[in-house]
Amino acid sequence: MSLNTDKIDDAALALLYLTLHDGYRAWKGFDWGVLGRLHDKGMIHDPVGKVKSVVFTPEGLERAKELFETMFEK
């Protein structure tokens, strides 16, 4: 089965926004491939390391908020 990784990345970005804390950090609990693609797209800073959270870029934070509201608001 062929997967649309852009849709997967959008869903993961929206769910990262759900765990937003400290204004720009989110708990990283997603597949490394997804986090790597989000980093490559400029949505988060490098996810590799022992820290249990990722840092959104300004563009990533804005996009995550938009996706979260679109996907999950009533």
N, C-alpha and C positions, 0 to 999 in steps of 0.2 A: 504494500500500500504506500502510495506517495503522500507525504504530509506537506502542508503549507506552513513552513517554518515562520513566515512573517506573522501569521495568525497566532501561532503558538507564542511567539515573542511578544506580541501585543497583549495576549492574555496574561503572560507572566509579568510583564511590566505593570499592568493594572493591579495584579495581585501583590506585587512588591509594594505598591502604593498603600495597600491595605495595612501593611506592617510599618508604615512610615513612623519614624521617631527622630527626635533631635532636629526636626525641620528638613533633613535631607538624607537621612540614612534609612535603610530597610533591611530586615533580616534576610539573609541569603539562604534559602532552603530549596533552591531549584536546581535542576540538572545543569551541570557545568557547561554543556554545549549551548544551552539557552543563555546563561550568563555571559558566556564568551561572545555570542552573537550580539547581545545587548551592548556589551563593551565595544565591539567592532562598529556598531551603529552610533556610538557616541551617547548612549542613554545612561550608562553608569561608568564609573571609574573602574579600573582594573580589579576584578573580583578575586584574584588569586592572593591567598595569604591566610593567616590564622584568624583574622578578625571575622566574627560571625555575622557581620553586616556589610552591605555594599553602600557606596555613596552615589547618589544620583548626580548627574550633570545638571545644570540649569535647564537645558533642553529636555533631558530625560524626565526631570521632575514635572515639568509642564505637560509633557506628552502622557506620562503616567496618570496624572490627575485627570486629564481629558478622557483617557481610555476608561479609567475607573468610573467616572461619572456616566459615561455613555453606556458602559456594560452593566453597571450595578445599581444605579439610582432607579427608584420607582417612579 
